[in-house]
Amino acid sequence: MLSQFIHDPIYLAAAQALVAGGLALVMMVIAAWQGIRLEKEIVIALLRGLVQVVAVGSVLLLIFDGPTALGFLILAGMMLLAAKTAEKRAGDLPGAFRVSFWGILIGAGSVIILMTLAGVIDTKLTALIPIGSMIVANSMNSVGLALDRFEGEIKAHIGHIETALALGADPKTSVRPYTQAAIKASLIPRIDSLRSLGIVWIPGVMTGMLLGGSQPVEAALYQFVIMAMILTISGLASLVSALLMVGQIFTPADQLALGRREE
């Protein structure tokens, strides 16, 4: 309907963004009516997301003809920012930024490099940056979920862990069930997304390729490639971050350093 009244592509996109943001605000009001107070977080997220994505779009317009090295440099900066965001999910866990960064770097970085060398990801910045950013974002989400669940598991089982340590178990063994639970929890959304691919939802990459004129089978196969990469980086990133965090929550004397959960 908007396209019938607005013909300029920029103004049309702005109007569509306004409608989408308005729907989010309606959801916020409904949540507040139910006692879920998220007004500040939602408004800040909407404004920040809008400003950031417009700014990035403007910058990308200027750099899309740049060298491949510039694309990797931009993705490295995204990894730093992603680690900072994932750190916020870690609560009281020590060294969360460093752990998050290494998890994202090893998980997302290794997959991006390998798939670029294999020719799966085009080295042109028009493909490298959007697909790379998608991979970085998903690794960030997985690391955040893993660390959030890891903290909850550790705080909920402090007594069990200290008992295991007192009986002679080493730190890694004493927290292994909780590390495994954290990694598993971070992978469930990715597994469910891959399992429902094409039946419950048609993701954006496939939709964009179809709108761009690609053959449906070609678009479908490339979307599977993207989802398989996301599952891979999610597993690697959450695994690395959770295992690295194990070394952060114990003292040199192998005592649990993380505080007890408040009753």
C-alpha positions in Angstrom: 0.0 0.0 0.0 2.8 2.4 0.8 4.3 2.0 -2.7 1.1 3.4 -4.1 1.6 6.8 -2.4 5.4 6.9 -2.1 7.5 6.4 -5.3 11.0 7.5 -4.2 12.9 4.4 -3.0 14.6 6.1 -0.1 11.3 7.7 1.2 9.5 4.4 0.7 12.2 2.6 2.7 12.0 5.2 5.4 8.2 4.8 5.6 8.5 1.0 5.8 11.1 1.5 8.7 8.6 3.8 10.4 5.8 1.2 10.2 8.1 -1.6 11.4 9.3 0.5 14.3 5.7 1.4 15.2 4.8 -2.2 15.4 7.7 -2.8 17.8 6.5 0.1 20.0 3.0 -1.5 20.0 4.5 -4.7 21.3 6.4 -2.7 23.9 3.1 -1.2 25.1 1.4 -4.6 25.3 4.4 -5.9 27.3 4.3 -3.0 29.7 0.6 -3.6 30.2 1.5 -7.1 31.3 4.1 -5.7 33.7 7.1 -6.4 31.5 9.1 -3.2 31.8 11.4 -3.0 28.7 10.6 0.4 27.4 14.0 1.9 27.8 15.8 -1.1 26.3 13.4 -1.4 23.3 13.5 2.4 22.5 17.3 2.5 22.7 17.6 -0.7 20.6 15.3 0.7 17.9 17.0 4.1 17.7 20.5 2.6 17.9 19.8 -0.1 15.4 18.3 2.4 12.9 21.1 4.9 13.2 23.8 2.1 13.0 22.4 0.3 10.0 21.9 3.6 8.0 25.4 4.7 8.9 26.8 1.3 7.9 24.8 1.4 4.6 26.2 4.8 3.8 29.8 3.7 4.6 29.4 0.4 2.6 28.3 2.5 -0.4 31.7 4.2 -0.4 33.9 1.1 0.2 32.3 -1.6 -1.8 34.9 -1.2 -4.6 37.8 -1.4 -2.1 40.3 -4.3 -1.7 39.5 -7.6 0.0 41.9 -6.8 2.9 39.6 -3.9 3.8 36.7 -6.3 4.1 38.7 -8.5 6.6 39.7 -5.4 8.5 36.0 -4.4 8.8 35.0 -7.9 9.9 37.8 -7.8 12.6 36.3 -4.6 14.0 32.9 -6.2 14.0 34.4 -9.1 16.0 35.7 -6.7 18.7 32.3 -5.0 18.9 30.5 -8.4 19.0 32.8 -9.5 21.9 31.8 -6.4 23.8 28.1 -7.2 23.2 28.5 -10.8 24.2 30.4 -9.7 27.4 27.2 -8.2 28.6 25.5 -11.6 28.7 28.2 -13.0 30.9 27.1 -11.4 34.1 29.7 -11.9 36.8 32.0 -14.1 34.8 35.6 -12.8 34.9 37.5 -12.1 31.7 34.3 -12.3 29.6 35.4 -9.9 26.9 38.7 -11.7 26.2 36.9 -15.1 26.3 34.1 -13.8 24.0 36.6 -12.3 21.5 38.6 -15.5 21.2 35.5 -17.6 20.8 34.2 -15.3 18.1 37.6 -15.0 16.4 38.2 -18.7 16.3 34.7 -19.6 15.4 33.7 -17.0 12.9 37.2 -16.1 11.7 38.3 -19.6 10.8 35.1 -20.4 8.9 35.2 -17.1 7.0 38.8 -17.7 6.0 38.3 -21.3 5.0 35.1 -20.7 3.1 36.7 -17.7 1.3 39.7 -19.8 0.3 37.3 -22.5 -0.9 35.4 -20.0 -3.0 32.1 -20.4 -1.2 32.3 -16.7 0.0 33.1 -14.3 -2.8 36.0 -12.0 -2.0 34.1 -9.0 -3.4 33.2 -6.7 -0.5 29.5 -6.8 -1.7 29.5 -10.4 -0.6 32.3 -10.7 1.9 31.1 -8.0 4.3 27.3 -8.9 4.5 27.9 -12.7 4.7 30.8 -12.2 7.1 28.8 -9.9 9.3 26.0 -12.5 9.4 28.5 -15.1 10.6 30.0 -12.8 13.2 26.6 -11.9 14.5 25.5 -15.5 14.9 28.8 -16.4 16.7 28.2 -13.4 19.0 24.7 -14.7 19.8 26.0 -18.2 20.5 28.8 -17.0 22.7 26.4 -14.8 24.7 23.9 -17.7 25.1 26.7 -20.1 26.2 28.2 -17.7 28.8 24.8 -16.7 30.1 23.9 -20.4 30.6 27.4 -21.2 31.9 27.1 -18.6 34.6 23.6 -19.8 35.6 24.7 -23.5 35.8 27.8 -22.7 37.8 26.0 -20.5 40.3 23.2 -23.1 40.7 25.7 -26.0 41.4 28.4 -24.3 43.5 27.9 -26.9 46.2 28.3 -29.8 43.8 31.4 -28.3 42.2 33.1 -27.7 45.6 32.2 -31.2 46.7 33.8 -32.6 43.6 36.9 -30.5 44.2 37.1 -31.6 47.8 37.0 -35.2 46.6 40.0 -34.7 44.3 38.4 -33.9 41.0 40.2 -31.4 38.8 38.5 -28.1 37.9 37.6 -29.1 34.3 36.0 -32.4 35.5 34.1 -30.7 38.3 32.3 -28.3 35.9 32.2 -30.5 32.8 28.4 -31.3 33.0 27.6 -27.6 33.3 30.0 -26.6 30.5 28.3 -29.2 28.2 24.9 -27.9 29.2 25.9 -24.3 28.3 27.3 -25.4 24.9 24.2 -27.5 24.1 21.9 -24.6 25.1 23.7 -22.2 22.7 23.3 -24.7 19.8 19.6 -25.5 20.2 18.3 -22.4 18.3 20.7 -23.0 15.4 19.8 -26.7 15.2 16.1 -25.8 15.2 16.6 -23.2 12.6 18.4 -25.6 10.3 15.8 -28.3 11.0 12.9 -26.1 10.0 14.7 -24.5 7.0 12.4 -24.2 4.0 9.4 -25.6 5.9 8.7 -23.1 8.7 10.7 -20.2 7.3 12.6 -19.0 4.1 15.6 -17.0 5.3 16.7 -13.6 3.9 19.6 -14.8 1.8 17.4 -17.1 -0.2 14.7 -14.5 -0.5 17.2 -11.9 -1.7 18.6 -14.2 -4.3 15.1 -15.1 -5.6 14.2 -11.4 -5.8 17.5 -10.9 -7.7 16.6 -13.4 -10.3 18.5 -16.5 -9.2 17.1 -20.0 -9.8 15.1 -21.3 -6.8 17.3 -24.4 -6.4 20.5 -22.4 -6.6 19.1 -20.0 -4.0 18.0 -22.9 -1.8 21.4 -24.6 -1.9 23.3 -21.4 -1.1 21.0 -20.7 1.8 21.7 -24.2 3.1 25.4 -23.4 2.8 24.9 -20.3 4.9 22.9 -22.1 7.6 25.5 -24.9 7.8 28.2 -22.3 8.2 26.2 -20.6 11.0 25.8 -24.0 12.8 29.5 -24.6 12.5 30.6 -21.2 13.8 28.0 -21.4 16.6 29.4 -24.7 17.8 33.0 -23.6 17.5 32.5 -20.2 19.2 30.4 -21.5 22.1 32.8 -24.4 22.6 35.9 -22.2 22.7 34.4 -19.6 24.9 32.9 -22.0 27.4 36.2 -24.0 27.7 38.2 -20.8 28.1 35.8 -19.6 30.7 36.5 -22.7 32.8 40.0 -21.4 33.3 38.8 -18.0 34.4 36.5 -19.1 37.3 39.1 -21.0 39.3 42.0 -19.6 41.3 45.6 -20.8 40.8 44.9 -23.1 43.9 42.0 -24.7 41.9 39.3 -23.0 44.1 36.1 -21.8 42.6 36.4 -18.0 42.4 32.8 -17.3 41.2 30.6 -16.0 44.0 27.7 -17.9 45.4 24.3 -17.3 44.1 22.3 -15.0 46.3 19.5 -16.6 48.1 
